[in-house]
Amino acid sequence: MEDGTPKSPMAETSKIIRRSVYAFLQRYHYFTSAAALLAFPFSVSVLLSQAYVPSSSTLLPTIYNRLRTLFDAAGFPSSLEFFTVLNQKLSETIFSSILTLPFTLTFLLITKASIIQALKQNKPTFPPTFSSVLTLYNPLLLTHFCNSLLILSANATLFSLLFFAFNCFQGFGFSSPNFLLLLSAAGAVLYSIILANALIVCNLAMVVSGMERWGGYMTILKACVLMRGRTSTALSLALPINMALAAVEALFQYRIRPS
C-alpha cells in the first residue's frame, strides 16, 4: 500500500492470483500448447501409474511391507490408522515417482523450462528453440535433484521427531489409545505443515533456477530467503491448488480404477 501499511496475506494472495491470470491470458496460446504437447505425457504417466499398474505389480506391496517393517522397528503403534494411511500414501508416492521418473526428467522439466523462458520473453514462440530450452534445462535438472534430497531430508526429520515423541511419551506411561490418537493428529498436522513448506520452497527454487540460469542448493537457500515473512501467503496460494489437484486425482481413480 502507498501509506506503508503492510498488506495482509489474503491481499497479497489475491494480487498474485490476479497477476498470474493476467500473465496466463497474455500468453494463452503458448501456455495451452505447452501443456497439451509437453506436459501431457507426464500427466498421463502419473495417472496411469496410480490407476492401473498397482493392481498388477509386486513393487507396490514390496514398498508397503518395507515401510511397515520400518515403522514397526521404530516403535510406532501399528494399531493406529494414522500410520497405516501414511504408509499407504508414502508407498503409492514412491511407486509413482519411480515409474514416472523418466517422464519427470524429460517432459516435465522441458515444460517448466519452456514456460519460464516464455515469461522472460515478450513474444515467445512455440515450440521453443532447442538452445533456449537447453540453457534452462541443465540448471533445472540440478535443482530438481537438490529438491529431491530436500524432500527426503524433510521426511526423515519428521519421522525422527515422531519417533522420539511416541517413544518418550510411551516411556513416561502415556500409552492410552485416546492419547496416542491425539498425538497422531498433532503429528499429522505438523507433517502437513512442514511438508507443504518444503514443497513451496522446492517450487520457488525451480523458478529461481530458471530465471537466473543456475541451479543447485544455492537456489534453495535463495528461495528460503524469498519465503521469509511470506509463509502464510505461500500456504494460502498452495492450499487451494493442491486441494483441487487432489480432488481431480481422486475422481480419476474413483472412475477409472477397477473395483
C-alpha positions, -999 to +999 in steps of 0.1 A: +000+000+000+011+036-006+008+046+030+033+020+041+008-002+058+017-039+054-006-059+033-025-089+047-016-124+034-050-126+017-045-093-001-011-104-013-026-137-024-053-121-044-028-098-060-006-127-070-035-146-084-046-116-105-012-111-119-009-148-127-042-148-145-032-117-165+001-133-174-017-165-185-042-146-207-014-126-223+003-159-235-028-181-236-020-199-268+016-206-258+007-220-224-021-242-236+001-256-264+029-263-239+006-280-216-010-301-243+021-312-261+049-312-235+033-318-201+006-342-213+029-374-214+040-367-178+004-362-166-008-394-183+021-414-168+012-402-133-025-410-136-019-444-152+008-453-126-018-448-099-048-462-116-037-494-134-003-506-125-006-511-087-032-538-092-009-560-112+026-551-099+045-566-070+066-535-065+039-515-045+033-543-020+071-547-015+075-510-008+045-511+016+058-540+035+093-525+038+079-493+052+056-512+076+086-531+088+105-499+093+076-483+113+073-514+135+111-514+141+109-477+151+083-485+177+053-467+161+020-481+172+009-504+144-027-504+156-031-467+148-048-460+115-027-429+110+004-449+103-015-473+081-028-445+059+006-427+060+023-459+049-001-465+021+002-429+008+040-430+010+042-463-008+020-450-036+040-418-039+073-437-040+059-462-065+045-434-088+078-415-085+098-445-096+076-452-126+073-416-138+110-407-132+119-408-170+089-385-178+098-362-149+134-357-160+123-351-196+088-338-204+081-321-170+115-303-168+113-293-205+078-279-199+090-259-169+119-246-189+097-235-218+072-218-195+100-199-177+115-190-210+081-176-222+078-155-191+112-139-198+103-130-234+078-105-247+067-126-277+075-163-271+073-188-300+061-224-298+078-248-300+107-232-281+141-233-297+164-262-285+191-238-274+168-217-252+154-248-235+189-263-231+202-233-213+175-237-187+172-275-186+206-282-170+201-258-140+165-271-136+178-307-136+204-299-109+179-281-088+154-309-092+179-334-077+186-310-048+149-306-042+145-344-041+172-345-014+154-317+005+121-336+004+138-368+016+155-348+044+122-333+055+105-366+057+135-382+076+134-353+101+097-355+106+098-393+112+127-388+136+106-363+156+076-386+156+098-415+167+112-395+197+077-382+206+060-415+206+088-434+224+092-406+250+055-404+258+052-442+260+082-444+282+065-420+307+034-441+306+012-421+283+001-450+261-037-449+262-055-452+229-070-417+232-037-400+239-020-418+211-048-408+188-044-371+199-006-374+194-012-389+159-034-360+150-008-335+161+018-353+142-004-353+110-008-315+113+029-310+119+038-333+090+014-315+066+027-280+075+064-289+073+060-309+040+039-281+025+066-255+033+093-278+018+073-282-014+068-245-017+105-239-013+113-265-039+089-250-064+102-215-057+138-228-061+129-241-096+116-207-106+148-190-093+169-216-111+151-209-144+151-171-141+187-168-131+200-198-151+219-215-123+210-245-102+219-264-071+215-259-034+221-222-036+187-217-054+171-235-024+188-211+000+177-181-021+141-195-021+142-197+017+153-161+019+125-151-005+100-170+016+109-153+048+079-134+061+057-147+033+050-182+046+013-176+052+009-161+017+026-190+001+005-215+020-027-197+011-017-200-026-006-236-024-035-250-004-065-245-028-043-256-058-032-288-041-068-295-029-081-291-064-054-313-078-061-340-051-098-338-059-092-343-096-068-372-089-093-389-065-121-385-090-100-401-118-090-430-096-127-435-085-140-436-120-111-454-137-095-478-112-111-512-113-131-523-082 
